[in-house]
């Protein structure tokens, strides 16, 4: 009996530890320098966390019905990331606030939008996005409306962002969230555990006077295969729904429960 009890404890302990270790991960795209896990340029920022890479790129459109083009990432005080229209030596947007943010504050009457494309090396369920500055901090006439889109065109198919326009979204993208950062800078998605390698964070399509700067992204990584947005292990069962593969923490609790039953049986009547 003592031997079996020891075996159960040996099983339960590492499983409990494993359940804690496989929680969500957070990528901070404002980090830089040696040991940060990030490399950056005006064209892209790449950060590696828990063996998964996140590459962030900027895009913009500054004309009515205009398609998106590659923009420039703007690091502000090493604590915010914004987007500027144009790239390289042809940046054509003011570097002052709020224009160095991710914004849709264009010329009068223009349809204007900027976005951040997030590409993960593995499919993830994006849980939350942290903005560290919003347009209403600059002026009461500005807002911070945003939208988050998830790529649904298949994990083996890379999206073509230039197929988007400033006032519409091309097929292959699904709206995951639409909200206002000024109501809460750390926004949590409620999209039902849907996974993808590609995500967009953009100013509201068709909106105006919105601006925000981003810092971190928190997500859960899929260790299996993604089918129609669901993370499924071999055999097709869904770990997020019925018939799921038991999580390590669940197995550990079962082992501890068995140990408790054994101890109760050993008590004298």
ABEGO torsion letter per residue (X at the ends): XAAAAAAAAAAAAAAAAAAAAABBBBBBAABBEBGAGBBBBAABBBBBBGGBBBBBBBBBBABBGBBBBBBBBBBBGGABBBBBBEBEAABABBABOAAABBBABBBBGBBBBBBBBBBBABBBBBABBBBABBAAAABAABBABBBBBBBAAEAABBBBAAABBAABBBBGBBBABBBBAAAEABBBBBAGGBBBABBBBBBBBGBBGBBBBBABBBBBBBABBBBGGBBBBBGGBBAABBGBBBBAAAAAAAAAAAAAAAAAAABBX
